[in-house]
C-alpha cells in the first residue's frame, strides 16, 4: 500500500534527527534515499525540496544512493555551486559517478563543478571518469589507508587517526603496505594489527607472515574484478598501475554492485533488452530497444516458416505432422536454452578457459543426447498410440534426437564463438539459438516424414 507523503516526510525528518545525533549513521543514507524515492513517485517538487534541505554531508551520501532517474532530477535542480560542495563531501568513486552522470546530461555544468572544487579532487575525478565504464579504474576509490614498509604499526595508526579526522576516510578495514615509492607490496586486514605491538615494523610482519599481493590494473575489465573477488574471497581489491604503484582500491559496495550489474546484464541480454533503456522513464526509448530485437526475432521466425513451406504438401498429406511439429521445436528450444544459460554463466564467472571449450561442448552434447534418447522413446510411443501410426512415432523420435543434439551443440558453441569474437555472449545468443533449433527441428521432422511416411 502506498504511504502518504505526510507519513514519508515525518519518517525522513525522524531519520535526519537520528543522523544529527550520531545514531546509526551508516544506515541513514540508504533508508532516506528509499523514502525520498517514494516521495518522488507522488510529488517531484516535494522530493527535491526534501533532498535540498538535508545536511550537506548526509545529502552527499543520499545522492549517491539514489536511482539514476532520481539523480537526474536532483542534478538538474541543484545549482553548480551547491553541487560542488556536495561532491567534495563524497568518496572519489561516488563523486566520479555523479560528475560522469552530469556530464552526460549537461557537459558545461559538469565542467563548471570541476573548476569549483579542490584542484586535487578535480584532478582525481577527471582521471576516474577518463576510464571506460567496463574498466576497473572507473570504479576505483583513491581514499585508502596505506602504511610504509619501514614504518611502525604505531606510526601508521597515528596517521590513520589523523586521516579519519581530517579527510573522513570510510571503510578502512585493510592496510595497504607500500615501499618508499608507493609500490604495492601487500595488504592485511586491520584486525591483524591488533596482534602486533606499536613498535613492530611492517617489514618484519611481512617477512614473518606475508600478505595478500593480489591486485588489478585500472584498464582491466570489470569481469576480472568479479573473478578476483570470488576466487580470493576479497571484499576490497587494490588497483595498481604498470609499475605496481598503488592508485586506489575497489571497495565491497562497488564489487557487489558490479556483480549485480553483471547478472542483470546477462538476464536482459538473454531477453534481448538493454538495462539502460529499461530503467529509463522514456517509454519510446525502451520500446525502441525492444523493437530492434523483436524485428530480428521476426526474421528468424520467417526463416523457420520458409522451411515449413518447403513441406506444405507433406503436411497436407499427414495432418498429424502439424499437431506434433511444435513439440519438436519446443523440446529443442528448451534443451538449447539450458546449455546456453549454463555456458554463458560459466563464461561470466571465468570458469571456462579457451582450452576448455571442447570439454564444455562435449559435455553439453552428451547431456542433450541422453535426454534426446529418453524423450524420443517417450514421444515416439505417444505419437504411435495417439495417431495409430508406428512410423510416425519413429519419425518424431529420430527428429527429437537430431534436434536435441543440435540444441546441445549450438547452445554451447554460440556463446563460446561470440566470446571469442569479443561480443557479449549473453546478447544475441538466444535469437541465434532459437533460429537453429526451429530450423533443424522442422527440417528434420518434416524431411524424415517426407521420406518415411509418403
BANUTI-951867 format. One record per residue: residue number from 1; residue in one letter; x, y negated, z of N, C-alpha, C in turn. Coordinates in steps of 0.1 Angstrom, whole numbers. Last residue first. Layout:
# residues N
NUM:A:X:Y:Z:X:Y:Z:X:Y:Z .
...
END
This chain:
# residues 454
454:X:55:410:-468:48:408:-481:53:418:-491 .
453:X:70:415:-446:56:416:-445:49:415:-458 .
452:X:97:411:-450:93:424:-444:78:426:-444 .
451:X:103:387:-463:110:399:-467:103:412:-463 .
450:X:87:369:-450:85:370:-464:92:383:-469 .
449:X:96:372:-424:82:376:-427:80:378:-442 .
448:X:122:361:-426:120:375:-423:106:380:-427 .
447:X:113:334:-431:121:341:-440:120:356:-439 .
446:X:100:328:-407:92:328:-420:100:336:-431 .
445:X:122:331:-389:109:337:-387:101:339:-400 .
444:X:142:315:-399:144:329:-397:131:337:-396 .
443:X:130:290:-401:135:296:-413:137:311:-411 .
442:X:122:284:-375:112:285:-385:117:293:-397 .
441:X:148:285:-362:137:293:-357:126:295:-368 .
440:X:163:266:-376:167:280:-376:156:289:-372 .
439:X:148:243:-371:150:247:-385:154:262:-385 .
438:X:147:242:-343:135:242:-351:137:248:-365 .
437:X:174:242:-336:166:253:-331:152:253:-339 .
436:X:183:218:-349:189:231:-352:179:242:-348 .
435:X:167:198:-338:167:200:-352:172:214:-355 .
434:X:175:200:-311:161:202:-315:160:205:-330 .
433:X:202:191:-313:199:205:-309:184:209:-313 .
432:X:199:164:-320:206:173:-329:202:188:-326 .
431:X:185:155:-297:179:154:-310:185:163:-320 .
430:X:204:160:-277:191:166:-277:184:166:-290 .
429:X:226:144:-283:227:159:-283:214:165:-284 .
428:X:222:117:-280:220:123:-293:221:138:-293 .
427:X:242:115:-252:234:107:-262:234:114:-275 .
426:X:259:131:-239:245:130:-234:236:123:-244 .
425:X:285:127:-249:277:139:-253:263:139:-248 .
424:X:296:98:-264:290:103:-251:281:115:-255 .
423:X:323:104:-285:309:99:-284:304:105:-271 .
422:X:348:113:-292:347:101:-284:333:95:-283 .
421:X:349:137:-304:348:126:-313:348:112:-306 .
420:X:347:154:-282:360:154:-290:360:142:-299 .
419:X:320:150:-276:331:146:-267:344:145:-274 .
418:X:309:163:-298:307:148:-296:317:143:-287 .
417:X:317:189:-293:322:182:-305:320:167:-304 .
416:X:304:194:-269:318:195:-270:324:188:-282 .
415:X:277:191:-276:283:182:-267:298:182:-267 .
414:X:276:214:-296:273:200:-299:279:190:-290 .
413:X:282:238:-283:291:233:-292:288:218:-295 .
412:X:260:246:-266:274:243:-260:283:236:-270 .
411:X:239:246:-284:237:239:-271:251:237:-264 .
410:X:249:263:-304:249:249:-307:246:241:-294 .
409:X:247:288:-289:260:284:-296:260:269:-298 .
408:X:221:289:-280:232:290:-271:245:285:-277 .
407:X:207:288:-305:205:278:-294:216:278:-284 .
406:X:215:310:-318:219:297:-324:217:286:-313 .
405:X:203:329:-301:218:329:-304:223:316:-309 .
404:X:177:322:-305:183:320:-291:198:321:-292 .
403:X:173:329:-332:172:315:-327:178:313:-314 .
402:X:178:357:-332:186:348:-340:186:334:-335 .
401:X:158:366:-314:173:369:-311:181:359:-319 .
400:X:136:358:-328:138:352:-315:153:355:-311 .
399:X:137:373:-351:138:359:-352:141:352:-339 .
398:X:133:399:-341:145:396:-347:147:380:-348 .
397:X:106:395:-331:117:399:-322:131:396:-328 .
396:X:92:389:-353:93:379:-343:104:382:-333 .
395:X:95:414:-368:99:401:-373:101:391:-362 .
394:X:83:433:-351:98:434:-354:103:420:-359 .
393:X:57:424:-350:64:424:-338:79:425:-340 .
392:X:51:429:-377:51:415:-372:58:414:-359 .
391:X:51:457:-378:62:449:-384:63:435:-380 .
390:X:27:463:-364:40:467:-358:52:459:-364 .
389:X:-1:447:-358:9:448:-369:23:450:-363 .
388:X:-21:439:-341:-22:452:-346:-12:454:-358 .
387:X:-19:415:-328:-24:414:-342:-24:428:-348 .
386:X:-13:424:-301:-22:412:-304:-28:413:-318 .
385:X:6:444:-303:-7:447:-297:-17:436:-301 .
384:X:27:429:-316:22:442:-321:8:445:-316 .
383:X:32:408:-299:27:405:-313:21:418:-319 .
382:X:41:422:-276:29:413:-275:23:411:-289 .
381:X:64:433:-286:53:442:-282:40:434:-281 .
380:X:79:410:-291:76:419:-302:64:428:-298 .
379:X:81:398:-266:73:392:-276:70:401:-287 .
378:X:98:418:-254:86:414:-248:76:408:-258 .
377:X:120:418:-271:113:431:-269:99:427:-263 .
376:X:128:392:-269:125:397:-282:116:410:-280 .
375:X:135:389:-242:122:384:-246:118:387:-261 .
374:X:160:404:-244:150:407:-234:136:402:-239 .
373:X:175:391:-264:171:405:-265:160:409:-256 .
372:X:177:365:-253:171:368:-266:166:382:-267 .
371:X:192:369:-230:178:365:-228:170:367:-241 .
370:X:216:377:-243:210:386:-233:195:382:-231 .
369:X:221:354:-258:219:367:-265:212:377:-255 .
368:X:226:335:-239:214:334:-248:211:347:-255 .
367:X:249:346:-227:237:343:-219:224:343:-228 .
366:X:266:345:-249:263:358:-243:250:357:-234 .
365:X:267:317:-254:262:326:-265:258:340:-258 .
364:X:279:308:-231:265:304:-234:259:313:-245 .
363:X:304:321:-232:295:323:-221:281:320:-224 .
362:X:315:310:-256:312:324:-255:303:327:-244 .
361:X:316:282:-248:308:286:-259:304:301:-258 .
360:X:335:284:-227:322:278:-225:312:283:-236 .
359:X:358:294:-240:352:301:-229:337:297:-227 .
358:X:363:273:-258:360:286:-263:353:294:-253 .
357:X:370:252:-240:359:251:-249:354:264:-254 .
356:X:393:251:-226:383:260:-221:370:259:-229 .
355:X:410:232:-236:414:247:-238:403:256:-233 .
354:X:399:208:-228:399:212:-242:402:227:-244 .
353:X:381:216:-197:392:210:-204:391:215:-219 .
352:X:354:210:-177:358:216:-189:369:209:-196 .
351:X:349:194:-155:351:208:-153:355:216:-165 .
350:X:342:168:-154:356:171:-157:359:185:-155 .
349:X:316:161:-152:324:163:-139:338:167:-141 .
348:X:309:160:-178:308:147:-170:316:149:-157 .
347:X:310:187:-185:319:177:-191:320:164:-183 .
346:X:289:196:-169:303:201:-167:313:192:-173 .
345:X:268:184:-182:271:181:-168:285:185:-165 .
344:X:269:195:-208:270:180:-206:274:177:-192 .
343:X:264:222:-202:277:218:-208:279:203:-206 .
342:X:238:222:-190:250:227:-183:263:222:-188 .
341:X:224:212:-212:224:205:-199:236:209:-191 .
340:X:228:231:-232:232:217:-234:233:210:-221 .
339:X:216:254:-222:230:254:-225:236:240:-226 .
338:X:189:245:-219:197:250:-208:212:249:-210 .
337:X:183:238:-246:184:228:-236:191:232:-223 .
336:X:183:264:-257:193:254:-261:195:243:-251 .
335:X:160:274:-245:173:281:-243:184:271:-246 .
334:X:141:256:-256:143:257:-241:157:263:-238 .
333:X:143:261:-283:145:248:-278:148:248:-263 .
332:X:136:288:-285:149:284:-289:152:270:-283 .
331:X:109:287:-276:119:295:-268:134:291:-272 .
330:X:98:271:-296:98:266:-282:109:274:-274 .
329:X:101:286:-319:107:273:-318:109:268:-304 .
328:X:85:308:-313:99:310:-316:107:297:-314 .
327:X:60:296:-308:67:304:-297:82:305:-300 .
326:X:51:285:-332:56:276:-321:63:283:-310 .
325:X:45:309:-348:57:300:-350:61:291:-339 .
324:X:22:323:-342:34:327:-335:46:317:-337 .
323:X:2:312:-359:-1:313:-344:12:315:-337 .
322:X:13:315:-384:10:301:-379:8:301:-364 .
321:X:12:343:-386:25:336:-385:24:322:-380 .
320:X:-14:350:-390:-8:352:-376:5:345:-375 .
319:X:-18:348:-417:-22:337:-408:-16:338:-394 .
318:X:-3:356:-443:-3:362:-430:-6:351:-420 .
317:X:-7:340:-465:-10:354:-466:-11:361:-453 .
316:X:-1:315:-457:-14:317:-461:-18:332:-462 .
315:X:26:319:-451:17:316:-440:3:318:-444 .
314:X:36:323:-478:37:334:-468:27:332:-456 .
313:X:31:298:-489:24:310:-494:24:322:-484 .
312:X:49:282:-475:34:280:-473:26:292:-478 .
311:X:76:280:-471:70:293:-469:54:292:-468 .
310:X:85:255:-474:90:264:-483:83:278:-483 .
309:X:73:242:-452:67:240:-465:72:250:-475 .
308:X:91:247:-432:78:254:-432:72:253:-445 .
307:X:111:229:-441:114:243:-440:101:251:-440 .
306:X:97:205:-436:101:209:-450:104:223:-451 .
305:X:95:205:-409:83:206:-417:86:210:-431 .
304:X:122:199:-402:116:212:-398:103:215:-406 .
303:X:123:174:-413:132:184:-418:127:198:-414 .
302:X:105:160:-396:102:162:-411:110:173:-417 .
301:X:119:161:-373:107:168:-373:103:170:-388 .
300:X:140:143:-380:143:158:-377:131:166:-377 .
299:X:125:120:-382:133:125:-394:136:140:-392 .
298:X:116:117:-356:107:119:-367:113:125:-379 .
297:X:140:112:-343:133:124:-340:123:127:-351 .
296:X:145:86:-353:155:97:-356:148:110:-354 .
295:X:123:73:-341:125:73:-355:134:85:-360 .
294:X:129:76:-314:117:83:-319:118:84:-334 .
293:X:152:60:-313:153:74:-311:141:82:-316 .
292:X:139:35:-318:150:40:-326:152:55:-325 .
291:X:120:32:-298:116:34:-311:127:39:-320 .
290:X:135:27:-275:128:40:-276:124:43:-291 .
289:X:144:1:-280:153:12:-277:147:26:-279 .
288:X:119:-12:-283:128:-11:-295:138:0:-293 .
287:X:108:-11:-258:102:-4:-269:111:-2:-281 .
286:X:126:-27:-244:125:-13:-240:119:-5:-251 .
285:X:120:-51:-257:134:-46:-257:134:-31:-254 .
284:X:93:-55:-251:98:-53:-265:112:-47:-266 .
283:X:93:-59:-224:87:-46:-229:92:-44:-243 .
282:X:115:-70:-202:111:-73:-216:106:-60:-222 .
281:X:127:-63:-179:113:-66:-178:107:-70:-192 .
280:X:150:-36:-181:146:-49:-184:131:-51:-183 .
279:X:155:-10:-177:154:-18:-165:150:-32:-168 .
278:X:156:0:-203:145:5:-194:143:-4:-182 .
277:X:180:-12:-212:167:-16:-218:155:-12:-209 .
276:X:199:0:-196:197:-15:-196:184:-19:-202 .
275:X:196:28:-202:193:23:-189:190:8:-189 .
274:X:180:39:-231:191:33:-225:187:26:-212 .
273:X:170:72:-243:167:59:-239:179:53:-232 .
272:X:171:100:-249:172:90:-260:168:76:-256 .
271:X:172:118:-229:159:115:-233:159:105:-245 .
270:X:199:119:-224:192:132:-229:178:129:-234 .
269:X:202:93:-215:208:97:-227:202:110:-233 .
268:X:190:94:-190:185:86:-200:190:90:-214 .
267:X:208:113:-177:193:116:-178:187:107:-189 .
266:X:232:100:-180:230:113:-186:215:116:-188 .
265:X:228:76:-166:231:75:-180:229:89:-187 .
264:X:224:87:-140:213:80:-147:215:79:-162 .
263:X:250:97:-135:239:106:-135:227:100:-143 .
262:X:264:73:-135:268:84:-145:256:93:-146 .
261:X:252:59:-114:251:54:-128:254:65:-138 .
260:X:260:75:-93:246:73:-96:244:69:-110 .
259:X:287:71:-94:282:84:-95:267:84:-99 .
258:X:289:43:-90:293:49:-103:288:63:-105 .
257:X:279:42:-64:272:35:-75:276:41:-88 .
256:X:300:55:-51:286:61:-51:278:55:-62 .
255:X:320:37:-56:321:51:-60:308:58:-61 .
254:X:311:15:-42:312:14:-57:313:29:-63 .
253:X:312:24:-16:300:19:-21:300:19:-37 .
252:X:340:30:-13:330:41:-13:317:36:-19 .
251:X:361:10:-35:356:15:-22:344:24:-24 .
250:X:391:9:-50:377:11:-53:371:17:-41 .
249:X:416:-17:-46:410:-4:-42:396:-3:-47 .
248:X:447:-31:-59:434:-32:-51:429:-18:-48 .
247:X:473:-29:-68:465:-40:-72:452:-42:-63 .
246:X:506:-19:-62:492:-18:-57:484:-31:-60 .
245:X:526:-7:-88:523:-18:-79:508:-18:-75 .
244:X:533:11:-108:529:16:-95:527:5:-84 .
243:X:536:-1:-132:548:0:-124:545:5:-110 .
242:X:511:-2:-142:520:7:-149:533:9:-141 .
241:X:492:-5:-111:495:-8:-125:505:1:-131 .
240:X:466:11:-91:480:6:-93:482:3:-108 .
239:X:442:14:-66:444:11:-80:458:5:-82 .
238:X:430:40:-44:439:28:-47:441:27:-62 .
237:X:398:47:-33:408:51:-43:417:38:-46 .
236:X:378:62:-8:384:49:-13:396:54:-22 .
235:X:369:86:-2:359:76:-2:365:62:-5 .
234:X:378:118:-16:382:104:-13:370:95:-12 .
233:X:381:145:-23:372:141:-12:376:127:-7 .
232:X:394:152:-45:402:150:-34:394:145:-22 .
231:X:373:156:-64:384:166:-63:392:164:-50 .
230:X:357:133:-62:352:146:-59:363:156:-56 .
229:X:374:112:-68:367:111:-56:362:125:-52 .
228:X:383:120:-94:392:120:-82:385:120:-69 .
227:X:359:118:-108:366:130:-107:375:131:-95 .
226:X:353:91:-106:344:100:-100:350:114:-98 .
225:X:375:81:-120:373:76:-106:364:87:-99 .
224:X:371:92:-145:383:96:-137:381:92:-122 .
223:X:349:77:-154:348:92:-152:359:97:-143 .
222:X:359:52:-158:353:54:-145:350:69:-143 .
221:X:392:54:-173:377:54:-174:371:57:-160 .
220:X:419:31:-166:414:45:-166:398:44:-167 .
219:X:429:7:-162:424:9:-175:418:23:-176 .
218:X:440:7:-136:428:-1:-138:422:1:-152 .
217:X:447:40:-125:452:28:-132:439:20:-136 .
216:X:448:54:-92:442:53:-105:447:40:-112 .
215:X:462:80:-70:458:66:-73:453:66:-87 .
214:X:475:99:-43:466:98:-55:462:84:-57 .
213:X:489:103:-20:495:94:-30:487:93:-43 .
212:X:486:106:14:479:108:1:484:98:-9 .
211:X:516:113:32:504:105:30:498:109:16 .
210:X:538:127:58:533:125:44:521:116:44 .
209:X:549:132:83:535:137:80:531:135:65 .
208:X:576:124:83:571:135:91:558:141:87 .
207:X:578:103:65:587:114:64:582:126:72 .
206:X:557:86:73:556:92:60:566:104:59 .
205:X:567:78:98:555:85:97:553:93:84 .
204:X:591:65:91:592:77:99:579:85:98 .
203:X:579:43:78:588:52:70:589:66:78 .
202:X:565:30:98:558:37:88:567:47:80 .
201:X:577:32:131:579:27:118:572:36:107 .
200:X:564:26:163:567:35:153:567:29:139 .
199:X:554:9:182:568:7:178:572:16:167 .
198:X:529:17:189:530:4:182:544:2:176 .
197:X:525:53:182:528:41:191:530:29:183 .
196:X:499:72:168:513:67:167:514:54:176 .
195:X:473:78:167:482:89:172:496:84:173 .
194:X:460:58:155:458:59:170:468:69:175 .
193:X:464:62:128:473:52:135:472:53:150 .
192:X:443:77:120:455:84:123:465:75:130 .
191:X:423:59:115:422:66:127:435:74:131 .
190:X:428:50:89:431:41:101:431:49:114 .
189:X:443:73:67:431:68:75:435:60:87 .
188:X:468:62:44:464:70:56:451:65:61 .
187:X:486:65:13:476:58:22:472:68:33 .
186:X:516:55:-6:506:65:0:496:58:9 .
185:X:530:37:-20:537:49:-15:528:59:-9 .
184:X:531:12:-45:523:21:-36:530:34:-33 .
183:X:550:-17:-43:548:-4:-50:541:6:-40 .
182:X:557:-41:-32:543:-38:-33:540:-25:-41 .
181:X:584:-43:-27:579:-49:-40:565:-45:-42 .
180:X:588:-30:-3:590:-44:-3:585:-51:-16 .
179:X:562:-5:-6:575:-9:-3:576:-25:-4 .
178:X:531:4:13:539:-1:1:553:-4:5 .
177:X:502:20:22:516:18:25:524:15:12 .
176:X:471:11:33:479:14:21:493:10:23 .
175:X:449:25:56:460:16:55:468:21:42 .
174:X:413:24:58:426:30:54:437:20:53 .
173:X:392:9:64:392:23:70:405:30:67 .
172:X:379:-18:64:393:-15:64:395:-1:72 .
171:X:354:-31:57:357:-17:54:372:-14:54 .
170:X:365:-65:50:355:-55:54:360:-41:50 .
169:X:380:-94:62:382:-82:55:372:-71:60 .
168:X:379:-122:67:367:-114:67:368:-101:60 .
167:X:401:-139:68:396:-135:55:383:-127:55 .
166:X:405:-144:96:406:-154:86:399:-151:73 .
165:X:400:-120:110:395:-132:115:395:-143:104 .
164:X:412:-100:95:398:-98:98:392:-112:103 .
163:X:439:-110:94:431:-109:82:416:-108:85 .
162:X:446:-107:121:445:-120:115:437:-120:102 .
161:X:444:-79:124:436:-87:132:434:-101:126 .
160:X:465:-72:106:451:-68:103:441:-77:111 .
159:X:487:-81:119:483:-87:106:469:-84:103 .
158:X:487:-62:140:486:-77:143:481:-84:130 .
157:X:491:-39:126:478:-41:133:476:-56:136 .
156:X:517:-42:118:507:-42:108:493:-44:114 .
155:X:531:-42:143:532:-54:134:520:-54:124 .
154:X:525:-16:151:521:-27:159:521:-40:151 .
153:X:539:0:133:524:1:133:519:-12:141 .
152:X:565:-19:117:560:-10:127:545:-10:126 .
151:X:579:-17:83:574:-24:95:568:-14:105 .
150:X:588:-5:60:598:-7:71:592:-15:83 .
149:X:566:-3:43:573:9:47:582:7:59 .
148:X:538:-24:52:551:-22:45:559:-10:52 .
147:X:504:-20:46:515:-20:55:528:-17:48 .
146:X:472:-35:38:484:-27:34:495:-29:45 .
145:X:439:-35:34:449:-36:44:461:-28:40 .
144:X:423:-56:8:427:-43:15:437:-46:26 .
143:X:407:-71:-19:409:-72:-4:412:-58:1 .
142:X:401:-64:-45:415:-67:-42:418:-69:-27 .
141:X:383:-38:-59:383:-49:-49:397:-52:-44 .
140:X:371:-28:-91:382:-29:-81:379:-40:-71 .
139:X:357:-24:-113:350:-20:-101:360:-21:-89 .
138:X:373:-28:-135:361:-36:-134:354:-34:-120 .
137:X:392:-8:-134:396:-22:-129:384:-31:-127 .
136:X:381:14:-147:382:14:-132:384:0:-127 .
135:X:358:7:-173:371:9:-168:372:7:-153 .
134:X:333:1:-183:336:15:-181:351:18:-177 .
133:X:334:-26:-187:326:-21:-176:329:-7:-173 .
132:X:368:-38:-192:355:-33:-197:347:-27:-185 .
131:X:383:-67:-175:382:-53:-178:368:-49:-184 .
130:X:379:-93:-169:385:-90:-182:385:-75:-185 .
129:X:370:-95:-144:359:-95:-154:366:-93:-168 .
128:X:394:-95:-130:385:-84:-128:375:-83:-140 .
127:X:405:-120:-137:412:-107:-141:403:-95:-140 .
126:X:387:-137:-127:389:-137:-141:396:-124:-146 .
125:X:391:-131:-100:378:-128:-106:379:-128:-121 .
124:X:417:-141:-96:414:-127:-94:401:-123:-101 .
123:X:414:-168:-102:423:-160:-109:420:-145:-108 .
122:X:396:-176:-82:392:-177:-96:401:-168:-105 .
121:X:411:-172:-59:399:-164:-61:395:-164:-76 .
120:X:431:-192:-64:435:-178:-63:423:-169:-65 .
119:X:415:-216:-63:422:-212:-75:426:-197:-75 .
118:X:381:-215:-51:395:-215:-48:403:-209:-60 .
117:X:356:-228:-75:361:-220:-64:376:-221:-62 .
116:X:352:-244:-97:349:-249:-84:355:-241:-73 .
115:X:357:-228:-120:365:-240:-118:363:-246:-104 .
114:X:337:-209:-118:351:-205:-117:361:-217:-114 .
113:X:315:-226:-123:317:-220:-110:331:-216:-108 .
112:X:319:-232:-150:318:-243:-140:321:-237:-126 .
111:X:316:-206:-161:329:-213:-162:330:-224:-152 .
110:X:289:-202:-157:299:-193:-151:313:-200:-151 .
109:X:278:-223:-172:276:-223:-158:286:-214:-151 .
108:X:286:-214:-198:290:-227:-193:289:-228:-178 .
107:X:272:-190:-201:287:-190:-201:292:-203:-195 .
106:X:246:-175:-190:250:-189:-192:265:-190:-190 .
105:X:244:-146:-191:232:-155:-191:236:-169:-196 .
104:X:269:-136:-189:260:-131:-200:248:-140:-202 .
103:X:278:-149:-167:284:-152:-180:276:-147:-191 .
102:X:263:-136:-147:260:-150:-150:266:-154:-164 .
101:X:277:-112:-147:263:-112:-150:259:-126:-154 .
100:X:302:-121:-139:301:-115:-152:286:-115:-156 .
99:X:296:-131:-113:301:-140:-124:299:-134:-138 .
98:X:288:-106:-101:279:-118:-102:283:-127:-113 .
97:X:312:-91:-103:299:-86:-109:290:-98:-111 .
96:X:330:-107:-88:332:-105:-103:319:-100:-110 .
95:X:318:-104:-63:319:-117:-69:321:-116:-84 .
94:X:322:-77:-58:309:-82:-59:309:-96:-66 .
93:X:351:-77:-58:344:-69:-68:329:-73:-69 .
92:X:357:-95:-37:361:-98:-50:353:-90:-61 .
91:X:330:-103:-14:342:-95:-18:345:-97:-33 .
90:X:319:-137:-10:317:-123:-14:331:-116:-15 .
89:X:321:-163:-5:318:-155:7:319:-140:3 .
88:X:324:-174:-30:336:-174:-21:334:-166:-9 .
87:X:298:-173:-38:307:-164:-44:320:-163:-36 .
86:X:286:-195:-25:282:-181:-22:292:-171:-27 .
85:X:299:-217:-36:301:-214:-22:297:-200:-18 .
84:X:290:-214:-62:304:-213:-60:307:-210:-45 .
83:X:263:-218:-59:267:-205:-63:282:-203:-60 .
82:X:263:-246:-53:259:-236:-42:264:-222:-46 .
81:X:272:-255:-78:280:-258:-66:276:-248:-55 .
80:X:253:-246:-96:266:-241:-97:274:-244:-85 .
79:X:220:-239:-81:230:-247:-89:244:-242:-88 .
78:X:197:-213:-86:207:-219:-77:217:-227:-86 .
77:X:181:-202:-107:175:-212:-98:186:-220:-90 .
76:X:196:-183:-121:191:-194:-128:186:-206:-119 .
75:X:202:-166:-100:213:-173:-107:208:-184:-115 .
74:X:176:-156:-94:184:-164:-84:195:-172:-91 .
73:X:169:-142:-117:161:-153:-113:169:-162:-103 .
72:X:190:-123:-117:189:-133:-128:181:-145:-124 .
71:X:185:-107:-95:197:-116:-95:196:-127:-106 .
70:X:162:-94:-104:161:-103:-93:173:-113:-92 .
69:X:174:-78:-124:164:-88:-127:162:-98:-116 .
68:X:192:-63:-108:197:-72:-119:187:-82:-122 .
67:X:185:-63:-73:185:-57:-86:189:-67:-96 .
66:X:207:-73:-46:195:-74:-54:196:-67:-67 .
65:X:231:-73:-33:223:-61:-31:211:-61:-40 .
64:X:243:-98:-36:250:-86:-42:241:-74:-42 .
63:X:225:-113:-21:225:-115:-36:232:-103:-43 .
62:X:232:-105:5:219:-102:-1:219:-103:-16 .
61:X:258:-116:8:256:-102:9:243:-97:3 .
60:X:252:-144:5:261:-137:-4:259:-122:-4 .
59:X:234:-148:26:229:-150:12:239:-143:2 .
58:X:251:-145:48:241:-135:45:235:-136:31 .
57:X:266:-168:45:272:-155:45:263:-144:42 .
56:X:245:-189:46:254:-187:35:260:-173:34 .
55:X:212:-179:56:225:-184:60:235:-180:49 .
54:X:184:-186:32:193:-177:41:206:-183:44 .
53:X:170:-201:15:170:-205:29:179:-196:38 .
52:X:171:-188:-10:180:-200:-8:180:-205:7 .
51:X:152:-168:-4:166:-165:-7:175:-177:-5 .
50:X:128:-183:-1:133:-175:10:148:-172:8 .
49:X:126:-194:-27:126:-202:-15:132:-195:-3 .
48:X:124:-171:-43:135:-180:-45:137:-189:-32 .
47:X:99:-160:-33:111:-152:-33:124:-162:-34 .
46:X:81:-180:-39:84:-177:-25:97:-169:-24 .
45:X:82:-178:-67:87:-190:-61:90:-188:-46 .
44:X:72:-153:-72:86:-155:-75:91:-168:-69 .
43:X:52:-131:-56:53:-146:-58:68:-149:-60 .
42:X:52:-104:-59:39:-111:-57:40:-126:-60 .
41:X:78:-96:-64:67:-89:-72:54:-96:-71 .
40:X:91:-109:-44:93:-114:-58:82:-108:-66 .
39:X:86:-94:-21:80:-107:-22:80:-112:-36 .
38:X:102:-72:-27:88:-70:-26:80:-83:-27 .
37:X:127:-84:-27:122:-78:-40:107:-76:-39 .
36:X:129:-90:0:128:-101:-10:123:-96:-23 .
35:X:131:-64:11:120:-72:14:118:-84:4 .
34:X:156:-57:0:144:-49:-3:132:-57:0 .
33:X:172:-77:12:171:-76:-2:159:-68:-7 .
32:X:170:-69:39:164:-82:35:163:-82:20 .
31:X:184:-45:37:170:-45:41:163:-58:37 .
30:X:210:-53:30:202:-44:21:187:-44:24 .
29:X:216:-70:52:216:-75:38:208:-66:29 .
28:X:214:-54:76:205:-65:73:205:-69:59 .
27:X:234:-36:82:221:-31:76:212:-42:71 .
26:X:255:-50:94:257:-43:81:244:-39:74 .
25:X:245:-60:118:248:-69:107:248:-62:94 .
24:X:234:-54:144:232:-45:132:234:-53:119 .
23:X:234:-86:156:228:-73:158:227:-65:145 .
22:X:240:-113:156:251:-103:155:247:-89:158 .
21:X:221:-132:155:225:-128:169:236:-117:169 .
20:X:218:-134:128:224:-145:135:228:-142:149 .
19:X:205:-109:124:218:-112:118:225:-123:126 .
18:X:181:-114:138:190:-103:142:204:-105:137 .
17:X:171:-134:122:174:-137:136:184:-126:141 .
16:X:166:-120:99:176:-131:98:181:-135:113 .
15:X:146:-104:107:159:-98:104:170:-108:103 .
14:X:125:-122:110:130:-115:121:144:-109:119 .
13:X:123:-131:83:127:-141:94:132:-133:106 .
12:X:113:-107:72:126:-113:68:131:-123:78 .
11:X:88:-105:85:98:-95:87:112:-100:83 .
10:X:75:-128:76:77:-126:90:88:-116:93 .
9:X:74:-121:49:81:-133:53:85:-132:68 .
8:X:56:-99:50:70:-97:45:79:-109:49 .
7:X:33:-111:59:39:-100:67:54:-98:63 .
6:X:28:-128:38:30:-133:52:37:-123:61 .
5:X:23:-111:17:35:-119:17:38:-124:31 .
4:X:13:-77:25:10:-91:23:23:-100:24 .
3:X:24:-47:8:23:-55:20:21:-70:17 .
2:X:6:-22:-8:14:-34:-10:12:-43:3 .
1:X:8:12:0:0:0:0:9:-12:0 .
END
